[in-house]
Amino acid sequence: MGSLLVARHGQSTWNAQGRWQGKADPELTELGEQQAQDAALHIGDISSVWASNLQRARVTASIIAKAKGLEVNIDERLSERDAGEWEGMTRLEIEDGWPGYLAGHKRPNGFEPDESVAQRGIEALTEILANGGDGRILVVSHSGVVRAIERHLGVAAGQLSNLGGVEFHLDALGELTIGERFMLLDAAKVEITTPKQI
């Protein structure tokens, strides 16, 4: 059975501004495009590429896929969670409008819960991996999706940098299992990503 590398997209314009993205569709920055090009040099052999339908993930995947002579498959279940009323806001704006919510892990109306995000993400990843053969598959998705799946599988991990990700496998029963975190940028490139990006 193959392995699945699930990576966060390159830097978007709203990442650079520190805005909560959710289902909004900001484009990649120049840096985000460069990160995707760098990732293509570090990822090694992959057999297929999948992505969320949102352009920050789709374009990241397309840049890597083109370098590998592959096409991108789209699955909307890999898209970021709906951020509800926080979409497009900075952390300061959220704190001003919803005092204490971030610190108290409370969320606004319309915010998609972890259970929903993890369920659709696990369903998509399990199908991709089950039908992917023995190769290494790249999936470009979003921090919220990856972290919701990690929490569902019992891993309390921190923020995920652009082009950082997690490796997944299927066990003997066909259940998704979590492996190690990885970074598709070299050490010199990691410094240009901001840990507090949303």
FENZIMO-V187823 format. One record per residue. N is the residue number from 1. RES is the residue in one small letter. SS is DSSP state (2 for helix, 1 for strand, 0 for the rest). Layout:
# FENZIMO-V187823
N/RES/SS
N/RES/SS
This chain:
# FENZIMO-V187823
1/m/0
2/g/0
3/s/1
4/l/1
5/l/1
6/v/1
7/a/1
8/r/1
9/h/0
10/g/0
11/q/0
12/s/1
13/t/2
14/w/2
15/n/2
16/a/2
17/q/2
18/g/0
19/r/1
20/w/0
21/q/0
22/g/0
23/k/0
24/a/0
25/d/0
26/p/0
27/e/0
28/l/1
29/t/0
30/e/2
31/l/2
32/g/2
33/e/2
34/q/2
35/q/2
36/a/2
37/q/2
38/d/2
39/a/2
40/a/2
41/l/2
42/h/2
43/i/0
44/g/0
45/d/0
46/i/0
47/s/0
48/s/1
49/v/1
50/w/1
51/a/1
52/s/0
53/n/0
54/l/0
55/q/2
56/r/2
57/a/2
58/r/2
59/v/2
60/t/2
61/a/2
62/s/2
63/i/2
64/i/2
65/a/2
66/k/2
67/a/2
68/k/0
69/g/0
70/l/0
71/e/0
72/v/1
73/n/1
74/i/1
75/d/0
76/e/2
77/r/2
78/l/2
79/s/0
80/e/0
81/r/0
82/d/0
83/a/1
84/g/2
85/e/2
86/w/2
87/e/0
88/g/0
89/m/0
90/t/1
91/r/2
92/l/2
93/e/2
94/i/2
95/e/2
96/d/2
97/g/2
98/w/0
99/p/0
100/g/0
101/y/0
102/l/0
103/a/0
104/g/0
105/h/0
106/k/0
107/r/0
108/p/0
109/n/0
110/g/0
111/f/1
112/e/0
113/p/0
114/d/2
115/e/2
116/s/2
117/v/2
118/a/2
119/q/2
120/r/2
121/g/2
122/i/2
123/e/2
124/a/2
125/l/2
126/t/2
127/e/2
128/i/2
129/l/2
130/a/2
131/n/0
132/g/0
133/g/0
134/d/0
135/g/0
136/r/1
137/i/1
138/l/1
139/v/1
140/v/1
141/s/1
142/h/0
143/s/2
144/g/2
145/v/2
146/v/2
147/r/2
148/a/2
149/i/2
150/e/2
151/r/2
152/h/2
153/l/0
154/g/0
155/v/0
156/a/0
157/a/0
158/g/0
159/q/0
160/l/0
161/s/0
162/n/0
163/l/0
164/g/1
165/g/1
166/v/1
167/e/1
168/f/1
169/h/1
170/l/1
171/d/0
172/a/0
173/l/0
174/g/0
175/e/0
176/l/1
177/t/1
178/i/1
179/g/1
180/e/1
181/r/1
182/f/1
183/m/1
184/l/0
185/l/0
186/d/0
187/a/2
188/a/2
189/k/2
190/v/2
191/e/0
192/i/0
193/t/0
194/t/0
195/p/0
196/k/0
197/q/0
198/i/0
